[in-house]
Amino acid sequence: MDIGLGNHLKAVVSLAALVAGLAAVTACGGPDKAAKTADDAGATEETDSTEEIDDGAEDDVLKFDEEAAKIVLERSRRKAVNCATVAPETPQTEGEVYVTFDGPKGRSVEVKLSVDFQVGSDQGQQCIKNAFMGEYIPPFEGSKTVTYKLDLSKKD
């Protein structure tokens, strides 16, 4: 039994020596300090890089893209012109369409028609609204309603 206790005592003494040695290396600014400095430098660089990327991306993403909106509204107009062929009594007049874009989604989510289009069949009015619904533009902050002048009195 003495031999087992002696081995245990040697293990405890060896462990204590190891802990003391590690403490001495750390206190003298050994490898741990160098590793910590490298980690800190990497973390700072990563944070700086991320901030720079976010700043640039934020400007691009958060602004309403007028050109993209013009493109999708023109595409919607071309679809709306065909409503007369599929929906009887589609209003063949000039008026305004109010298209609301949800910024975070970058999608047209609501369409309202001016009183000029409030004539004719409900099916024709719905066809015009559907032509402008669900269009995508780059995401931006908030929401925006755009007024679009639509002329259905003549075909392209």
QUIZI-V158493 format. One record per pair of residues at least 12 apart in sequence whose C-alpha atoms are under 6 Angstrom apart, sorted by the first residue. I is the first residue (numbers start at 1). J is the second residue. Records with the same first field share a line. If there is no record, write none. Layout:
I = J + J
//
This chain:
61 = 139 + 140
62 = 140 + 141
63 = 140
64 = 140
68 = 137
76 = 131 + 132
79 = 131
80 = 128 + 131
81 = 152
83 = 127
87 = 123 + 124
89 = 120 + 121
90 = 120 + 124
91 = 117 + 120
92 = 152 + 153
93 = 152 + 153
94 = 150 + 151 + 152
95 = 116 + 149 + 150
96 = 114 + 148 + 149 + 150
97 = 112 + 113 + 147 + 148
98 = 111 + 112 + 146 + 147
99 = 111 + 145 + 146
100 = 144 + 145
101 = 143 + 144
102 = 143
103 = 139 + 140 + 141 + 142 + 143
104 = 139 + 140
105 = 139
106 = 136 + 137 + 138 + 139
107 = 134 + 135 + 136
108 = 133 + 134 + 135
111 = 129
//
